[in-house]
């Protein structure tokens, strides 16, 4: 039921307006362009009154929504389980900026050679000192350092290696296991 003051839209035309008068099944509306037009009741649809819209917006508890957005959400991650006396595996970052203070002027070959030599030195130290596990962080990049590292590790009979824990390192690290009693 339409009453005077209701906002309406015409069904088959792109006309909006406000009801000016109601006479049985004919409605006179004033369009948004200021014209007076007559339509049958079944040709009009009542649109939301701006007051209804304002009331529906007010019904939301905005302070509660703001509080939910500001509240820090707990981070979900899986913590590695280890026994109380287990020492964590040493990690060695092979990124060039971690190895030298300034690498300007070094060629790509020089950088890669330094990274592989550093990895070899750490690996030899771990084998000599019977460290059971080490981790090399090589990053993702184009995979050249990882390929060279895999080639280096493949030359040792006393070790096994695999990608390190994905949750902790992503795909940018290799975990090396050193077998102790190799004859």
trRosetta pair geometry for C-beta under 8 A, 3 or more apart (Angstrom, degrees):
i j d omega theta_ij theta_ji phi_ij phi_ji
2 6 5.1 -128 -154 50 82 150
2 8 6.7 8 -127 -73 135 132
2 19 5.4 166 163 -85 114 156
2 22 6.1 171 96 -97 91 126
2 27 5.9 8 88 -108 147 143
2 41 6.7 -167 14 -132 120 92
2 44 6.6 12 -62 100 154 135
2 46 6.1 -174 -98 -74 90 109
3 6 5.7 107 58 -27 60 112
3 19 6.7 140 102 89 27 148
3 22 6.7 -66 -125 -21 37 145
4 19 5.5 -135 -120 111 34 101
4 20 6.8 5 -135 174 90 17
4 21 6.4 6 -95 -98 106 37
4 22 6.5 -119 -53 -9 76 99
5 18 6.5 -18 -147 -176 28 107
5 19 6.3 -34 26 63 25 92
6 18 7.1 159 80 -154 36 63
6 19 4.7 28 50 9 84 124
6 46 5.4 -51 173 -129 128 104
6 49 7.2 -84 -135 -76 61 104
7 16 7.1 6 -178 -178 94 101
7 17 7.6 -179 -150 101 60 29
7 18 5.7 -38 -99 -98 59 71
7 19 8.0 -123 -69 -5 15 81
7 46 7.1 95 78 -163 57 64
7 47 4.7 -62 111 63 103 99
7 48 7.5 -14 67 78 124 32
7 49 6.1 151 16 -98 109 58
7 50 7.8 78 -16 -21 149 79
8 16 7.1 172 92 -153 45 59
8 17 6.1 -19 63 67 85 71
8 18 7.3 136 18 -112 81 22
8 19 6.0 74 -9 -51 124 90
8 27 7.5 42 20 132 172 149
8 29 6.0 -105 58 -106 122 145
8 44 4.5 -1 -179 -174 136 115
8 45 6.4 145 -159 73 78 39
8 46 5.6 -50 -100 -101 78 45
8 47 6.3 162 -115 3 20 86
9 15 7.1 147 -158 85 59 51
9 16 5.0 -28 -101 -101 77 77
9 44 7.1 145 72 -156 36 66
9 45 5.2 -22 61 62 87 95
9 47 5.4 75 -18 -47 101 117
10 13 4.4 -5 101 56 129 93
10 14 7.7 -37 63 20 100 5
10 15 4.2 23 16 61 125 100
10 16 7.6 -132 4 -73 77 33
10 17 7.9 37 -33 14 95 104
10 39 6.3 -154 -114 -95 102 159
10 43 6.1 -6 -150 149 80 94
10 44 6.2 -44 -103 -101 51 66
10 45 8.0 153 -112 18 6 80
11 43 5.5 -127 20 -167 108 52
11 44 7.0 -124 -25 -80 87 16
11 45 6.0 102 -76 -20 81 105
12 43 7.1 -58 13 -152 98 93
15 31 5.5 -61 -168 -122 102 118
15 32 7.9 -172 -165 16 61 90
15 37 7.3 -18 163 48 154 158
16 31 6.9 104 78 -152 44 71
16 32 5.2 30 79 -25 93 118
16 47 7.1 -11 -138 -2 110 150
17 29 3.8 109 102 154 134 117
17 30 5.4 176 -168 82 113 38
17 31 4.2 -71 -81 -100 118 39
17 32 6.1 -132 -88 -30 61 62
17 37 7.3 170 -13 41 167 106
18 29 6.3 153 71 -158 29 85
18 30 5.5 -16 57 56 85 91
19 22 6.6 14 178 -58 125 92
19 27 5.8 -59 -129 -171 101 115
19 28 7.5 98 -160 76 60 51
19 29 5.6 -51 -97 -100 43 82
20 28 4.8 -57 62 106 105 96
20 29 6.2 154 0 -124 88 23
20 30 5.1 87 -54 -25 118 96
20 36 6.7 -35 14 -130 158 98
21 27 7.5 175 89 -155 49 52
21 28 4.7 16 50 45 88 113
22 26 8.0 155 -160 87 46 49
22 27 5.7 -14 -110 -110 68 79
22 28 8.0 -139 -68 25 30 73
23 26 5.1 -17 73 68 91 95
23 27 7.8 175 30 -85 65 33
23 28 7.4 39 6 -13 104 100
25 40 5.7 5 144 -152 96 83
25 41 5.0 -91 -160 -2 71 111
25 42 7.9 0 -175 -8 109 86
26 38 5.6 5 -179 -174 111 106
26 39 7.3 158 -154 82 65 29
26 40 6.2 -49 -100 -101 60 51
26 41 7.6 -100 -75 -34 17 75
27 38 7.1 157 80 -153 40 58
27 39 5.5 -24 63 67 91 80
27 40 7.4 80 15 -176 86 9
27 41 6.0 104 -22 -85 115 61
27 44 5.9 -48 59 -3 148 154
28 36 6.1 4 -178 -174 106 96
28 37 7.2 165 -152 83 60 33
28 38 5.2 -29 -96 -95 73 76
29 36 7.5 168 85 -149 37 51
29 37 5.8 -20 61 63 83 83
29 38 8.0 156 16 -94 68 27
29 39 6.7 -4 5 15 113 111
29 44 7.3 150 -42 -110 140 139
30 34 6.8 -14 -179 -144 97 32
30 35 7.2 165 -154 79 56 33
30 36 5.7 -28 -99 -94 70 66
31 34 6.7 -41 73 27 79 21
31 35 4.7 7 30 52 118 84
31 36 7.9 -144 2 -71 81 19
31 37 6.1 44 -38 5 107 118
39 43 4.4 -122 180 79 112 126
39 44 5.4 118 104 -48 137 105
40 43 4.9 93 59 -1 77 107
40 44 7.8 -168 90 -4 44 90
41 44 6.4 -75 -158 38 35 103
48 52 5.2 -125 -168 77 89 122
48 53 5.2 90 141 -55 129 98
49 52 4.4 94 60 1 86 103
49 53 7.1 -156 92 -5 47 83
50 53 5.4 -51 -149 37 39 114
50 54 6.3 42 152 -21 68 103
51 54 5.6 -51 -147 36 33 111
51 55 6.3 33 153 -19 65 105
52 55 5.7 -55 -148 37 31 111
52 56 6.3 30 153 -20 66 105
53 56 5.8 -54 -147 35 31 109
53 57 6.5 31 153 -18 64 104
54 57 5.8 -54 -150 35 32 110
54 58 6.3 32 151 -19 65 107
55 58 5.6 -54 -146 37 33 112
55 59 6.6 44 152 -34 64 99
56 59 5.6 -43 -153 18 35 118
57 60 6.3 -46 -173 17 42 109
60 65 6.8 6 164 -25 110 136
61 64 4.0 33 116 16 116 118
61 65 6.7 149 93 -17 66 85
62 65 5.5 -54 -147 38 38 113
62 66 6.2 40 155 -20 70 103
63 66 5.8 -51 -147 36 32 111
63 67 6.3 35 152 -22 63 106
64 67 5.6 -53 -149 35 32 114
64 68 6.5 34 152 -21 64 103
65 68 5.8 -52 -151 33 32 112
65 69 6.6 29 152 -17 64 105
66 69 5.8 -58 -152 37 33 110
66 70 6.3 23 155 -13 68 111
67 70 5.9 -61 -144 41 30 106
67 71 6.1 40 156 -35 65 106
68 71 5.8 -47 -143 22 28 116
77 167 6.6 139 -160 174 92 121
78 167 5.8 -32 50 -179 99 174
80 165 6.8 -66 -79 -105 123 165
80 168 7.2 -12 -38 -51 120 135
82 86 4.3 -118 174 67 111 136
82 88 7.4 -122 -37 -84 175 74
83 86 4.6 103 57 -20 80 108
89 131 8.0 112 -140 164 72 107
89 132 7.9 -95 -103 82 96 77
89 133 4.2 -67 -107 108 125 100
89 134 5.7 -179 179 -107 102 26
89 135 5.3 97 115 -17 121 99
89 175 7.3 57 111 -142 168 95
90 122 7.9 -145 110 -169 126 116
90 126 7.5 -151 50 -94 124 114
90 131 6.9 -21 14 -177 116 150
90 134 5.3 -21 67 -126 87 87
90 135 7.1 -167 96 31 43 77
91 134 7.6 161 -90 -172 29 69
91 135 4.6 -24 -109 74 74 109
91 136 7.9 161 -160 -88 59 18
91 137 6.1 37 180 -24 104 110
91 173 7.8 -33 -142 -143 106 135
92 118 7.3 -176 166 143 128 104
92 119 7.1 152 107 -107 138 64
92 122 4.9 -10 -69 -134 167 171
92 134 6.7 15 -1 172 109 114
92 135 7.1 168 23 88 67 55
92 136 5.4 -25 70 -110 97 64
92 137 6.9 -168 89 19 42 79
93 98 4.4 -9 103 95 117 173
93 137 4.5 -23 -110 64 63 119
94 98 7.4 111 114 63 2 121
94 99 7.1 15 -156 -50 43 123
94 115 4.7 79 179 -157 107 100
94 118 6.3 161 -122 85 86 125
94 119 5.9 1 -98 -63 132 103
94 136 5.8 23 -24 -174 122 98
94 137 6.4 -179 15 79 76 57
94 138 5.1 -5 55 -101 125 66
94 139 7.8 -125 72 3 87 91
94 145 6.4 165 114 178 131 137
94 149 7.6 -168 10 -80 174 132
95 98 4.7 81 69 5 88 108
95 99 7.3 -172 91 -11 45 91
95 137 7.2 -34 -20 110 92 99
95 138 7.9 149 -58 -150 64 30
95 139 5.9 80 -82 -32 99 129
96 99 5.6 -62 -147 36 39 111
96 100 6.5 -25 176 32 75 96
96 103 5.0 31 151 -69 121 166
96 106 7.7 -163 -167 80 140 148
96 111 5.0 -31 -96 -153 143 108
96 114 7.1 79 -122 83 91 125
96 115 6.5 -70 -77 -66 78 108
97 100 7.7 -77 -127 61 24 63
97 103 6.9 -102 -83 3 56 126
99 103 8.0 60 71 -71 94 122
99 114 6.1 142 130 140 150 117
99 115 6.9 -139 -29 -91 160 66
99 118 5.8 -98 -123 -66 131 161
100 103 5.2 112 76 -70 122 86
100 106 7.8 107 62 -34 156 152
100 114 7.1 -19 -29 164 122 157
103 106 4.7 -58 -175 23 79 131
103 111 6.3 61 -171 -100 134 105
106 110 4.3 -129 -168 90 91 129
106 111 5.2 111 129 -58 124 83
106 114 7.6 -32 -162 -4 147 138
107 110 4.7 102 51 4 74 101
107 111 7.1 -136 96 -4 41 86
108 111 5.6 -52 -148 36 34 113
108 112 6.2 31 155 -16 67 108
109 112 5.9 -57 -145 40 28 108
109 113 6.1 30 156 -21 64 109
110 113 5.8 -56 -145 37 28 112
110 114 6.3 28 157 -19 63 107
111 114 5.9 -58 -152 36 27 110
111 115 6.4 26 152 -18 64 108
112 115 5.7 -54 -147 37 32 112
112 116 6.3 26 157 -15 67 107
112 144 6.8 -64 -110 130 130 117
112 145 6.6 -147 -126 -93 85 78
112 148 6.3 126 -175 -15 109 170
113 116 6.0 -58 -145 39 29 106
113 117 6.1 28 157 -18 65 110
114 117 5.8 -56 -143 39 28 111
114 118 6.3 32 156 -22 63 107
115 118 5.8 -55 -150 34 28 112
115 119 6.5 27 153 -17 63 106
115 138 7.8 91 176 -128 130 90
115 145 5.8 -50 127 -132 153 115
115 148 7.8 90 94 87 110 137
116 119 5.6 -52 -148 37 34 112
116 120 6.2 36 152 -21 66 105
116 145 7.9 -154 -63 -144 81 75
116 148 5.4 -81 -86 143 122 125
116 149 7.1 -151 -111 -80 79 62
116 152 6.0 175 -157 -60 100 144
117 120 5.6 -52 -145 36 32 113
117 121 6.3 35 154 -21 64 105
118 121 5.8 -54 -148 34 30 112
118 122 6.5 26 155 -14 64 106
119 122 5.9 -57 -148 39 30 108
119 123 6.1 30 154 -20 66 110
119 136 5.7 30 -125 -120 109 143
119 149 5.9 -106 -173 -119 171 95
119 152 6.4 102 105 94 125 161
120 123 5.6 -56 -144 38 29 112
120 124 6.2 30 157 -19 65 106
120 152 6.2 -114 -78 -165 92 136
121 124 5.9 -53 -146 36 28 110
121 125 6.4 30 153 -20 61 108
122 125 5.6 -56 -150 36 31 115
122 126 6.4 31 153 -20 65 106
122 134 6.6 174 146 170 109 158
122 136 7.5 142 83 -89 142 99
123 126 5.7 -54 -148 35 31 111
123 127 6.4 30 154 -17 65 105
123 134 7.1 -154 -100 59 60 147
123 152 7.6 168 5 140 162 118
123 153 7.6 -151 -118 -98 153 77
123 156 7.4 -133 163 -47 132 156
123 159 7.6 -43 -161 -59 114 161
123 176 6.9 -62 -116 137 100 169
124 127 5.8 -53 -146 36 32 110
124 128 6.1 30 156 -18 65 110
125 128 5.8 -58 -145 39 27 111
125 129 6.1 1 164 4 65 115
125 131 7.8 19 118 10 75 130
126 129 6.3 -69 -137 52 24 94
126 131 4.0 -81 -150 55 81 117
126 134 4.9 -88 -96 -31 159 136
126 176 7.6 100 96 98 159 126
126 178 5.9 -174 133 -39 107 153
127 130 7.7 24 180 -74 28 36
127 131 7.9 -61 -45 40 22 80
127 156 7.7 -135 -79 -150 143 139
127 158 6.5 92 -131 91 118 138
127 159 7.6 -82 -85 -58 109 111
127 178 5.7 -159 -96 -146 67 138
130 178 7.6 -169 -151 110 38 131
130 180 5.9 50 -147 -126 97 104
131 134 6.1 57 117 -53 126 100
131 178 6.5 74 84 34 61 143
132 177 6.9 -12 164 -152 74 69
132 178 5.8 -151 -149 55 31 88
132 180 6.9 -40 -101 -52 84 109
133 175 6.7 -5 -169 -176 106 94
133 176 6.7 158 -154 84 55 56
133 177 5.5 -17 -101 -105 86 60
133 178 6.9 -156 -72 13 35 82
134 175 7.8 170 89 -155 37 52
134 176 5.1 -10 62 58 81 107
134 178 7.5 40 3 -23 94 114
135 164 5.2 61 -139 -100 114 141
135 169 7.4 -152 -179 -68 133 153
135 173 5.7 14 179 176 105 120
135 174 7.1 165 -155 83 60 43
135 175 5.3 -23 -103 -104 85 66
135 176 7.2 -177 -86 17 32 77
136 149 6.2 -168 104 -152 152 144
136 173 6.6 169 88 -156 47 70
136 174 5.0 -5 58 57 97 94
136 176 6.9 48 -6 -17 99 115
137 164 8.0 -49 -88 21 67 154
137 169 6.5 -141 -112 -143 94 120
137 172 6.3 36 -164 128 75 94
137 173 4.7 -31 -106 -101 62 99
138 141 7.9 -92 141 25 82 116
138 145 4.7 -172 -170 114 115 119
138 146 5.1 148 104 -74 149 75
138 149 5.9 -111 -77 -17 152 154
138 172 6.1 -149 70 -178 60 71
138 173 6.7 150 18 -103 71 39
138 174 6.5 22 0 -2 119 101
139 145 7.1 51 53 57 91 140
139 172 4.5 -8 -131 -155 20 124
140 143 7.5 -28 175 -66 51 71
140 170 7.1 -57 -57 124 112 126
140 171 5.9 64 -101 82 99 97
140 172 4.8 -74 -46 -82 67 101
141 144 7.0 -65 117 24 123 82
141 145 6.7 59 59 18 141 109
143 146 4.9 -56 -156 45 64 116
143 147 5.7 69 144 -28 84 101
144 147 5.8 -54 -148 35 29 111
144 148 6.4 26 154 -14 64 106
145 148 5.8 -56 -147 40 32 109
145 149 6.1 34 153 -22 66 108
146 149 5.5 -54 -144 38 30 114
146 150 6.3 35 154 -21 65 104
146 174 7.0 145 -137 -44 87 123
147 150 5.7 -50 -148 34 30 112
147 151 6.5 33 151 -20 62 104
148 151 5.5 -51 -150 34 34 114
148 152 6.4 36 150 -20 65 103
149 152 5.6 -51 -149 35 33 113
149 153 6.2 28 155 -15 66 108
149 174 6.1 171 129 19 137 155
150 153 5.8 -57 -142 41 29 108
150 154 6.2 38 155 -29 63 108
150 161 7.5 -158 -118 90 66 137
150 174 7.6 -159 -74 -111 74 155
151 154 5.7 -53 -148 29 28 117
151 155 7.4 33 153 -26 58 99
152 155 6.2 -57 -168 19 34 112
153 156 6.1 -57 -164 28 46 108
153 159 6.2 -96 -163 98 89 131
153 161 4.8 -11 167 -1 153 150
153 174 7.5 -131 -35 147 159 145
153 176 6.5 -136 -127 -110 129 115
156 159 4.6 31 105 22 127 108
157 182 6.7 147 110 -169 98 146
158 178 6.3 25 133 -159 98 73
158 179 5.1 -135 -170 55 69 91
158 182 4.4 -120 -110 1 98 162
159 176 5.5 -11 -171 -172 127 99
159 177 6.4 149 -160 78 69 51
159 178 5.3 -31 -101 -102 88 59
159 179 6.8 -158 -86 7 31 80
160 176 7.6 154 81 -158 41 53
160 177 4.6 -12 61 59 90 107
160 179 7.1 70 -8 -37 95 100
161 174 5.5 21 179 171 118 109
161 175 6.5 166 -152 85 68 48
161 176 4.6 -22 -99 -103 99 68
161 177 7.0 -173 -79 18 44 71
162 174 7.2 168 89 -156 23 72
162 175 5.6 -17 66 59 74 96
162 177 8.0 18 10 -7 94 106
163 166 7.0 33 132 -68 120 82
163 171 6.4 -37 -151 -141 133 64
163 173 7.1 95 -168 81 64 61
163 174 6.4 -63 -111 -108 38 58
163 175 7.1 32 122 11 19 92
164 168 7.0 -77 137 74 106 107
164 169 4.6 33 92 34 120 149
164 173 3.7 -35 30 105 134 108
164 174 6.1 -168 -28 -124 92 3
164 175 4.1 123 -94 -43 74 96
165 168 4.2 43 94 24 116 109
165 169 5.9 107 71 12 68 96
165 173 7.9 -10 44 77 58 128
165 175 7.4 71 -17 -51 66 137
166 169 7.0 -82 -123 61 20 71
166 170 6.3 29 -161 -134 61 18
166 171 6.8 9 -123 -68 87 61
168 173 7.9 -47 98 41 91 149
169 172 5.9 -133 161 65 91 73
169 173 3.6 -50 170 17 153 132
170 173 7.4 104 61 4 64 92
179 182 5.2 90 103 -51 110 106
